[in-house]
């Protein structure tokens, strides 16, 4: 039956033998017709699906009573299984590597990993330029971090290396240091700090923190950061070698204008030409993708052209490096600024906290606290971009990724990479999408990257000596321009108009706060202020939810809608129908009472009965219960009654517990209604009958039926009153049975 684990232990073997004998005895028993066979084990009762119903006799225990408690061997096996599951969950490579299909997957993983690694080499050079660090630090970011992520990550398609958005944040944190060597060393320290933040948050399963970074906030911050990148790369595009270091958007603009007479026109012409070539390659990529998605056959050159367009950055580097090398004189002097000497070899091992710039920061504490807070911001933003791209691929390919494990893996990649000269790593939307297109199947592709990148660093760095800085600027400017997202701002502006609340006014304000403060005060203040504003709006929503008056829309089948939006909504004299659309707790209790009293007192006609729709109220706390008790008590003194409709689950149970029972003094319940599981239609009918009863028109609020033929003739109307009649009849029958002692 599979109820016992396989073991060589003697005691376990004896128990299994006794269990087999017991099952044999059961099988040989003749089972009468109309009975059921039942067998008992330590796991539970088991009914054979192919046998008659019940065995005419006592239960048979599979282990003569001893199997009810787990033995030591069973407990040890369960503990080992649980421990193995936890270890594999924290180190996923132990789960997929032993079952790796070398013949089917290795070729695709190797080709895909090598292709992405070559693209990473060029992109990381550009990202290092965005981060204002030494260009060699970019390829260092593509060496150790991808390897660590391949060991610990859960996404086979995620491409971990440098990222443009992370580079924006790094440059913002390093703007106070003028020396490029200091900025490079502090970037490694920032990688360590942000990595530790992510490891701690991942272990605490705090991936939910990125939910406070809304799409409007990210769009505004990325657009503002892109403007800063575009401004900062004008130095390399114009070849301004002697330009002073600027701090902030305005100061950097002044520095560019001061150094503009020193423009290198050869470098400017090359940069503009490379931007044109890059644009042509992007059009080629779009064209080939559209053609290959159609029906074949396709020309032989279509797939090679698509692959070439995917590696457009590598093509630009080859063309511009060749141009700089050919135009250099005999002494090696070039016509335009180039990258220069890049140290060959693999990155050396050196703790980030032991670097000279890091030790100086610890001693002087110069911007230390801002650096730590900035590391937290870099951690959250880099994880958000990485997780968003990985989640998109997971949805497309039908597998799941663990958000907390992804956070832990990215943190470990940054922490380990900081010991080898890397700045904070991040995912990339373009590279992650490319990994899917080139056929990457498992995390083995990440292990292939370290081979390609390590080989390139060891043997091919001298080739990059003639790489023009204008080419890097062209790659950055063209790719960064696609990050500028004023389209979102325009869409939010158009969504301002639907009603007096402004539609998406809040998102519009968040976008501009993030955009302007990022440009003029820095990324930290931009994102921090936008998050603070968003949190204040969330608190405001919790404290002041929407509270609306409802009207019945006859043209839509007599459904109930907001009377302020639907002006044709029908209301009933003496009855106020209101709906509270939010949590009713200590934060919103006072607002609830204030708004409900305002609706009642400012009504054109005198209100005798209030119908409250609690369909959107999912919880009540002690403060809300006491507020309702006080309000209903005061209403009773003024002959105003209340009926609650659409109460669900916990809210309904709390209302029944506190308001549906007579008081100790013998007073009637504050909410005197036959049931709480009623809709608005039935609640309004009940209110009408109570009003008629007060005026002496009907004898009973339950026996009377609605005689409004006009409403009964409306198609789809739900309030016929039969629901209340059935509830009242059922309640009366239960009371009679209770009185006779039957119930």
C-alpha positions in Angstrom: 0.0 0.0 0.0 3.0 2.3 0.2 2.2 3.2 3.8 5.7 2.4 5.2 9.1 3.6 4.0 11.5 1.0 2.7 14.2 0.2 5.3 16.7 -2.5 6.1 16.0 -2.2 9.8 14.9 -5.5 11.4 12.0 -4.0 13.4 10.6 -2.3 10.3 10.8 -5.5 8.4 8.9 -7.4 11.1 6.2 -4.8 11.1 5.8 -5.0 7.3 5.5 -8.8 7.5 2.8 -8.5 10.2 1.0 -5.9 8.1 1.1 -8.3 5.1 -0.4 -11.1 7.1 -3.1 -8.8 8.4 -4.0 -7.7 4.9 -4.1 -11.3 3.7 -6.6 -12.2 6.5 -8.8 -9.2 5.5 -8.7 -10.2 1.8 -9.8 -13.8 2.6 -12.9 -12.6 4.6 -16.2 -13.0 2.8 -17.8 -9.5 2.7 -21.6 -9.4 2.9 -23.5 -7.5 0.3 -24.2 -3.8 1.1 -21.1 -3.5 3.4 -17.9 -1.5 3.1 -14.4 -2.7 3.7 -12.3 -0.4 5.8 -8.6 -0.7 6.9 -6.9 1.3 9.5 -3.3 2.4 9.4 -1.2 5.1 11.2 -1.9 7.5 8.3 -5.7 7.1 8.3 -8.6 4.9 7.2 -8.3 3.4 3.7 -11.2 2.2 1.7 -10.5 -0.2 -1.2 -12.2 1.3 -4.2 -12.8 -2.1 -5.8 -14.3 -3.8 -2.7 -17.9 -3.7 -1.3 -18.8 -1.1 1.2 -18.0 -2.1 4.9 -16.4 -5.1 6.5 -18.7 -6.8 9.0 -16.4 -6.7 11.9 -13.9 -4.7 13.8 -11.1 -2.5 12.4 -7.8 -4.3 11.8 -4.5 -2.3 12.6 -1.7 -3.0 10.2 0.9 -3.1 13.0 -1.1 -4.6 15.9 -1.4 -1.3 17.6 2.3 -0.4 17.4 2.1 1.6 14.1 0.1 4.4 15.7 3.4 6.1 16.8 6.3 6.8 14.4 9.5 4.8 15.1 12.9 6.5 15.5 13.9 5.3 12.0 10.8 6.9 10.5 11.3 10.1 12.3 15.0 10.2 11.2 14.0 9.5 7.6 11.4 12.3 7.7 13.9 14.7 9.2 16.5 13.9 6.5 13.9 14.3 3.8 12.9 17.7 5.2 16.5 18.8 5.6 17.3 17.8 2.0 14.3 19.8 0.7 15.5 22.9 2.6 19.1 22.6 1.3 18.0 22.1 -2.3 15.6 25.0 -1.9 18.4 27.2 -0.8 21.0 25.8 -3.2 19.0 24.9 -6.3 22.0 23.6 -8.2 22.0 20.5 -6.0 18.5 19.8 -7.4 18.9 20.3 -11.1 22.6 19.4 -11.7 22.4 15.7 -10.8 19.6 15.3 -13.3 21.0 17.5 -16.0 20.5 16.2 -19.6 23.9 16.6 -21.1 23.0 15.3 -24.5 19.8 17.3 -25.0 20.6 20.6 -23.2 24.3 21.2 -23.0 24.8 22.3 -26.7 22.0 24.9 -26.4 23.2 26.1 -23.0 26.7 26.5 -24.2 25.9 28.4 -27.4 23.3 30.6 -25.6 25.6 31.3 -22.7 28.6 32.2 -25.0 26.4 34.5 -27.1 25.1 36.4 -24.1 28.6 36.5 -22.6 29.9 38.3 -25.7 27.1 40.8 -25.6 27.7 41.3 -21.8 31.3 42.2 -22.4 30.3 45.2 -24.5 27.3 46.2 -22.5 29.1 46.1 -19.3 31.8 48.5 -20.7 29.0 50.9 -21.4 27.3 50.4 -18.0 30.6 51.1 -16.3 30.8 54.4 -18.2 27.2 55.2 -16.9 28.3 54.3 -13.4 31.3 56.7 -13.8 33.8 54.0 -12.8 36.7 52.4 -14.6 35.5 50.5 -17.7 37.2 47.2 -16.6 34.8 47.0 -13.7 32.0 46.3 -16.1 33.4 43.0 -17.4 34.3 42.1 -13.8 30.6 42.3 -13.1 30.0 39.6 -15.8 32.5 37.2 -14.3 31.7 36.1 -10.7 28.1 37.3 -10.2 26.6 35.1 -13.1 28.4 32.1 -11.8 27.0 32.6 -8.2 23.5 33.2 -9.5 23.6 30.0 -11.6 24.3 28.1 -8.4 21.5 29.8 -6.3 19.0 31.2 -8.7 15.7 29.7 -9.9 15.4 31.3 -13.3 17.3 29.6 -16.2 16.9 32.7 -18.5 17.9 35.5 -16.1 21.1 37.2 -17.3 22.9 38.6 -14.3 25.5 41.2 -15.0 25.4 45.0 -15.1 22.3 46.9 -15.7 21.5 50.4 -16.9 19.1 51.3 -14.1 21.5 50.0 -11.4 24.3 52.0 -13.1 22.1 55.1 -12.7 21.8 54.5 -9.0 25.6 53.7 -8.6 26.5 57.0 -10.4 24.2 58.9 -8.1 25.9 57.5 -5.0 29.4 58.1 -6.4 28.9 61.7 -7.6 30.7 63.2 -4.5 34.1 61.7 -5.3 36.1 63.2 -8.2 38.8 60.6 -8.6 37.8 57.7 -10.9 39.9 55.2 -8.9 38.0 56.1 -5.7 34.7 55.8 -7.4 35.7 52.3 -8.7 36.7 51.1 -5.3 33.6 52.5 -3.6 31.4 50.9 -6.3 32.7 47.5 -5.1 31.9 48.5 -1.5 28.4 49.5 -2.7 28.1 46.0 -4.2 28.9 44.5 -0.9 26.5 46.7 1.0 23.6 46.1 -1.4 24.4 42.4 -1.5 24.2 42.0 2.2 20.9 43.9 2.2 19.5 41.5 -0.3 20.8 38.4 1.5 19.1 39.5 4.8 15.9 40.4 3.1 15.8 37.2 1.1 16.4 35.1 4.3 13.6 37.1 6.0 11.3 36.5 2.9 10.8 40.2 2.5 10.5 40.3 -1.3 7.1 42.1 -0.8 9.0 45.3 -0.1 9.4 46.0 -3.8 5.6 46.3 -4.1 5.9 49.8 -2.6 7.8 50.8 -5.8 4.8 51.5 -8.1 5.0 51.5 -11.9 4.5 55.3 -12.0 7.3 55.8 -9.5 9.7 53.5 -11.4 8.8 55.2 -14.7 9.4 58.7 -13.3 12.7 57.7 -11.7 14.0 55.9 -14.8 13.1 58.8 -17.0 14.8 61.3 -14.7 17.8 59.0 -14.4 17.9 58.7 -18.2 18.1 62.4 -18.5 21.1 62.5 -16.1 22.7 59.7 -18.2 22.2 61.6 -21.5 23.7 64.7 -20.0 26.7 62.8 -18.5 27.6 61.1 -21.7 27.8 64.3 -23.7 31.4 64.5 -22.3 32.5 61.4 -24.1 30.4 62.1 -27.2 32.0 65.6 -27.7 35.5 64.3 -26.6 35.8 66.8 -23.6 38.9 65.3 -22.0 39.6 68.2 -19.7 36.0 68.8 -18.5 35.8 69.3 -14.7 33.6 66.9 -12.6 30.1 68.2 -12.1 27.8 67.4 -9.2 24.1 67.4 -10.0 22.2 68.2 -13.1 22.8 72.0 -13.2 26.5 71.9 -12.2 27.2 69.2 -14.8 25.4 71.3 -17.5 27.6 74.3 -16.6 30.7 72.1 -16.8 29.8 70.9 -20.3 29.1 74.4 -21.6 32.5 75.6 -20.2 34.4 72.8 -21.9 32.5 72.9 -25.2 35.2 74.8 -27.1 37.5 71.8 -26.7 35.2 69.5 -28.7 36.9 66.7 -30.7 35.0 66.8 -34.0 36.4 63.5 -35.2 35.1 61.7 -32.1 31.7 63.6 -32.4 31.4 62.6 -36.1 32.2 58.9 -35.3 29.8 58.9 -32.4 26.9 60.3 -34.5 27.8 57.8 -37.2 27.7 54.9 -34.8 24.3 56.0 -33.4 23.1 55.9 -37.0 24.5 52.4 -37.6 23.0 51.3 -34.3 19.6 52.6 -35.3 19.8 50.7 -38.6 20.7 47.5 -36.8 17.7 48.0 -34.5 15.5 48.3 -37.6 17.1 45.2 -39.1 16.3 43.3 -35.9 12.7 44.4 -36.0 12.3 43.5 -39.7 13.9 40.0 -39.4 11.9 39.1 -36.3 8.7 40.0 -38.1 9.7 38.0 -41.2 10.8 34.9 -39.4 7.5 34.8 -37.5 5.7 34.4 -40.8 5.4 31.4 -43.0 8.5 30.1 -44.7 10.6 29.5 -46.6 12.8 32.4 -45.7 16.0 33.6 -47.5 19.2 32.0 -46.3 20.5 35.3 -45.0 17.5 36.0 -42.7 18.7 34.1 -39.6 22.3 35.3 -39.8 21.1 38.9 -40.2 18.9 38.5 -37.1 21.8 37.1 -35.1 24.0 39.9 -36.3 21.4 42.5 -35.2 21.2 40.9 -31.8 25.0 41.5 -31.4 24.8 45.0 -32.7 27.0 46.4 -29.8 29.7 44.0 -30.7 29.6 45.1 -34.3 29.9 48.7 -33.4 32.9 48.0 -31.2 34.6 46.1 -34.0 34.0 48.8 -36.5 35.0 51.8 -34.3 38.1 50.0 -32.9 39.3 49.2 -36.4 38.8 52.9 -37.4 40.8 54.2 -34.4 43.6 51.7 -34.9 43.9 52.5 -38.7 43.9 56.2 -38.2 46.5 56.2 -35.3 50.0 57.4 -36.1 53.2 55.4 -35.7 53.5 56.3 -32.0 50.0 55.1 -31.3 48.5 58.5 -30.9 44.8 58.4 -32.0 42.7 61.1 -33.5 40.0 60.8 -30.9 39.9 59.9 -27.2 40.0 56.1 -26.6 39.6 53.8 -23.6 43.3 53.2 -23.3 45.1 50.6 -21.3 43.0 47.9 -19.6 44.7 45.6 -17.1 44.7 42.1 -18.6 43.9 39.0 -16.5 41.2 37.8 -14.2 40.0 40.1 -11.4 42.1 39.8 -8.2 40.6 38.7 -4.9 40.4 41.7 -2.5 37.7 42.4 0.1 35.8 45.5 -0.8 35.9 46.8 2.8 39.7 46.6 2.7 40.2 48.9 -0.3 41.9 52.3 0.3 38.8 54.4 -0.6 36.6 52.2 1.7 39.0 52.5 4.6 39.0 56.3 4.2 35.2 56.4 4.2 35.1 54.4 7.4 37.6 56.6 9.1 36.1 60.0 8.0 32.5 58.8 7.8 32.2 61.0 4.7 28.7 60.3 3.3 28.8 56.9 5.0 25.2 56.9 6.2 23.9 58.1 2.9 26.0 55.3 1.3 24.4 52.6 3.4 20.9 53.9 2.7 21.8 54.2 -0.9 22.9 50.6 -0.9 19.5 49.6 0.3 17.9 51.5 -2.5 20.2 50.0 -5.0 19.4 46.5 -3.6 15.6 47.0 -4.0 15.8 48.5 -7.4 18.2 46.0 -8.9 16.1 43.1 -7.5 12.9 44.7 -8.9 14.4 44.9 -12.4 15.8 41.4 -12.2 12.7 39.8 -10.8 10.4 41.6 -13.3 12.3 40.3 -16.3 12.7 36.8 -14.9 9.0 36.6 -14.0 8.0 37.6 -17.5 10.1 34.7 -18.9 8.7 32.3 -16.3 5.2 33.1 -17.4 6.0 32.6 -21.1 7.8 29.2 -20.5 5.5 27.8 -17.8 7.8 27.5 -14.8 7.8 29.1 -11.3 10.5 31.2 -9.6 10.8 31.9 -5.9 10.9 35.6 -5.2 12.7 35.3 -1.9 15.2 32.9 -3.3 15.8 35.2 -6.2 16.5 38.0 -3.8 18.9 35.8 -1.8 20.7 34.6 -5.0 21.1 38.2 -6.4 22.4 39.3 -3.0 24.9 36.5 -2.8 26.0 37.3 -6.4 26.6 40.9 -5.4 28.4 40.0 -2.2 30.7 37.5 -3.8 31.3 39.7 -6.8 32.4 42.6 -4.6 35.4 40.5 -3.5 36.5 40.4 -7.2 36.1 44.1 -8.1 32.4 44.0 -9.2 29.8 46.7 -8.6 26.2 45.8 -7.8 24.8 43.3 -10.4 21.4 43.4 -12.0 19.3 41.7 -14.6 18.6 43.0 -18.1 15.4 42.8 -20.0 17.1 42.7 -23.4 19.6 40.0 -22.4 17.0 37.9 -20.6 14.7 38.0 -23.6 17.7 37.1 -25.8 18.4 34.1 -23.6 15.0 32.7 -24.4 15.5 33.4 -28.2 18.9 31.7 -28.5 17.6 28.5 -26.8 18.9 28.6 -23.3 17.3 25.8 -21.3 18.9 25.7 -17.8 21.1 27.6 -15.4 24.1 25.9 -17.0 24.3 28.8 -19.4 25.4 31.0 -16.5 28.3 28.6 -15.9 29.3 29.0 -19.5 29.5 32.8 -19.2 32.4 32.5 -16.8 34.4 30.6 -19.4 33.9 33.1 -22.1 34.3 36.2 -20.0 37.3 34.7 -18.2 39.0 33.9 -21.6 38.2 37.4 -22.9 39.7 39.1 -19.8 42.8 37.0 -20.0 43.7 37.3 -23.7 41.6 40.0 -25.5 41.7 43.1 -23.2 44.6 44.7 -25.2 42.3 44.8 -28.2 40.1 47.3 -26.3 42.9 49.8 -26.1 41.7 51.5 -29.3 38.0 51.4 -28.4 36.8 55.1 -28.8 34.9 56.6 -25.9 32.6 58.2 -28.5 31.4 54.7 -29.4 30.6 53.8 -25.8 28.7 57.1 -25.6 26.8 56.3 -28.8 25.7 52.9 -27.4 24.7 54.4 -24.1 22.8 57.4 -25.6 20.8 55.3 -28.1 20.0 52.6 -25.6 19.2 55.1 -22.8 16.8 57.0 -25.1 14.5 54.0 -25.1 14.3 54.3 -21.3 12.8 57.8 -21.5 9.1 57.3 -20.7 7.2 60.5 -21.1 4.4 58.4 -22.7 3.3 57.2 -19.3 3.1 60.8 -18.0 0.9 61.7 -21.0 -1.4 58.7 -20.3 -1.7 59.7 -16.7 -2.5 63.2 -17.6 -5.3 62.0 -19.9 -6.6 59.8 -17.1 -6.9 62.9 -14.8 -10.4 63.7 -16.0 -13.0 61.0 -15.3 -14.5 62.4 -12.1 -13.8 64.9 -9.3 -11.3 62.5 -7.7 -9.1 62.9 -10.7 -8.9 59.4 -12.1 -5.2 58.6 -11.9 -4.2 62.0 -10.4 -2.2 60.3 -7.7 -0.1 58.3 -10.1 0.5 61.5 -12.1 1.7 63.3 -9.0 4.0 60.4 -8.1 5.5 60.3 -11.6 6.4 64.0 -11.5 7.7 63.9 -7.9 10.0 61.1 -8.8 11.1 62.7 -12.1 11.9 66.2 -10.9 13.5 65.2 -7.6 15.6 62.6 -9.3 17.0 65.2 -11.7 17.5 68.1 -9.3 18.1 66.4 -5.9 19.4 62.9 -6.8 18.0 59.4 -7.2 17.8 58.8 -3.4 15.6 61.8 -2.7 13.5 61.2 -5.9 12.6 57.6 -5.1 12.4 58.2 -1.3 10.0 61.2 -1.7 7.8 59.3 -4.2 7.6 56.3 -1.9 6.7 58.5 1.1 4.0 60.2 -0.9 2.6 56.8 -2.0 2.6 55.5 1.5 0.8 58.6 2.7 -1.9 58.0 0.1 -2.2 54.3 1.2 -2.7 55.5 4.8 -5.3 58.1 3.6 -7.2 55.4 1.8 -7.2 53.2 4.9 -8.4 56.2 7.0 -10.9 57.8 4.5 -12.3 55.1 2.2 -15.1 56.0 -0.3 -18.5 56.2 1.3 -21.3 56.6 -1.3 -25.0 56.8 -1.5 -26.6 54.2 -3.8 -29.4 54.5 -6.2 -31.4 51.8 -8.1 -30.8 51.8 -11.9 -33.9 50.5 -13.6 -32.4 50.5 -17.1 -29.7 48.0 -15.9 -32.1 45.6 -14.2 -32.5 47.5 -11.0 -29.0 47.1 -9.8 -27.5 49.6 -7.2 -24.8 52.1 -8.2 -23.2 55.3 -6.9 -26.0 57.9 -7.0 -23.4 60.7 -7.6 -22.1 59.1 -10.8 -25.5 57.6 -11.9 -27.8 60.7 -11.6 -30.8 58.6 -12.8 -30.5 56.3 -9.8 -33.8 55.8 -8.0 -34.1 56.4 -4.2 -36.9 55.7 -1.8 -38.5 58.2 0.6 -37.3 57.8 4.2 -34.7 55.2 3.2 -30.9 55.9 2.9 -28.9 53.2 1.0 -25.2 53.7 1.5 -22.1 51.6 0.8 -18.8 51.8 2.6 -16.0 50.8 0.3 -13.0 50.0 2.4 -11.9 48.4 5.7 -13.8 49.5 8.8 -11.2 49.7 11.6 -9.8 52.1 14.2 -8.3 54.2 11.4 -11.6 54.7 9.5 -14.2 54.4 12.3 -14.5 58.1 13.0 -14.6 58.8 9.2 -17.4 56.2 8.8 -19.5 57.8 11.6 -18.9 61.4 10.4 -19.8 60.6 6.7 -22.8 58.5 7.5 -24.2 61.2 9.8 -23.5 63.8 7.1 -25.4 61.8 4.5 -28.4 61.3 6.9 -28.6 64.9 8.1 -28.1 66.5 4.7 -30.7 64.4 3.0 -33.6 66.3 1.4 -36.2 64.1 3.1 -36.2 62.8 6.7 -34.4 59.5 7.0 -36.1 56.8 9.1 -34.2 53.7 8.0 -30.5 53.4 6.9 -29.6 50.4 4.7 -25.8 49.8 5.0 -24.1 47.7 2.3 -21.1 46.0 3.8 -20.1 44.0 0.7 -16.8 45.8 0.5 -16.1 45.6 4.2 -13.8 42.6 4.9 -13.1 43.1 8.6 -14.1 44.8 11.8 -12.0 45.6 14.9 -13.0 46.5 18.4 -13.0 50.2 17.7 -15.3 49.8 14.8 -17.7 47.6 16.8 -17.9 50.1 19.7 -18.5 52.9 17.2 -21.3 51.0 15.6 -22.8 50.3 19.0 -22.7 54.0 19.9 -24.1 55.1 16.6 -27.0 52.5 16.6 -27.9 53.4 20.2 -28.2 57.1 19.4 -30.2 56.3 16.3 -32.6 54.2 18.4 -33.3 57.2 20.6 -34.2 59.2 17.4 -36.4 56.4 16.0 -33.9 55.7 13.2 -33.3 52.0 12.5 -30.6 50.2 10.5 -30.5 47.2 8.2 -27.2 45.6 7.1 -26.9 44.0 3.7 -24.2 41.9 1.9 -22.2 41.2 5.1 -19.8 38.4 4.5 -17.8 35.9 6.5 -16.1 37.4 9.6 -18.0 40.7 9.4 -21.3 38.9 9.4 -20.3 36.7 12.4 -19.2 39.8 14.3 -22.5 41.6 13.6 -24.5 38.6 14.7 -22.4 38.3 17.9 -22.6 41.9 19.0 -25.8 43.4 17.5 -28.2 40.6 16.8 -28.8 39.5 20.4 -31.0 41.2 23.0 -29.2 43.2 25.7 -28.9 42.0 29.3 -31.6 44.6 30.2 -34.0 42.9 27.9 -33.9 45.5 25.1 -34.4 44.4 21.5 -31.2 43.9 19.3 -29.7 47.0 17.8 -29.9 45.2 14.4 -33.3 43.6 14.3 -33.4 41.8 11.0 -34.2 38.1 10.2 -30.8 37.4 8.6 -27.6 39.1 7.6 -27.0 37.1 4.4 -29.4 39.3 2.4 -28.8 41.6 -0.6 -29.6 45.2 -1.0 -32.9 44.5 -2.7 -34.3 42.4 0.2 -32.9 44.9 2.7 -34.8 47.8 0.9 -38.0 45.7 0.8 -37.7 45.0 4.5 -37.2 48.8 5.1 -40.3 49.6 3.1 -42.4 47.2 5.0 -41.1 48.6 8.3 -42.0 52.1 7.2 -45.5 50.8 6.1 -45.9 49.0 9.5 -45.1 52.3 11.3 -47.8 54.0 9.2 -50.3 51.2 9.9 -50.5 50.0 6.3 -49.5 46.4 6.9 -49.9 44.0 9.8 -46.5 42.1 9.4 -43.3 43.0 7.8 -42.8 39.3 6.8 -46.2 38.2 5.5 -46.7 41.2 3.3 -45.5 41.0 -0.3 -44.3 43.8 -2.4 -47.2 45.1 -4.5 -45.2 47.4 -6.7 -46.0 45.8 -10.1 -43.9 48.3 -11.9 -40.8 47.1 -10.3 -41.8 43.4 -10.5 -42.2 43.8 -14.2 -38.6 45.1 -14.6 -36.4 42.4 -16.2 -33.8 40.8 -14.0 -35.1 42.4 -10.8 -34.0 40.3 -7.8 -36.0 41.8 -4.9 -39.2 39.8 -5.1 -39.4 39.4 -1.3 -39.5 35.6 -1.4 -36.1 35.3 0.2 -37.2 37.2 3.3 -40.5 35.2 3.4 -38.5 31.9 3.3 -36.1 33.1 6.0 -38.9 34.2 8.2 -40.8 30.9 7.8 -37.7 28.9 8.5 -37.0 31.0 11.6 -40.5 30.5 12.9 -40.4 26.7 12.4 -37.1 26.5 14.3 -38.5 28.5 17.1 -41.5 26.2 17.3 -39.3 23.1 17.4 -37.1 24.7 20.1 -40.2 25.4 22.2 -41.4 21.8 21.9 -38.0 20.4 22.9 -37.3 18.9 19.5 -34.5 21.1 18.4 
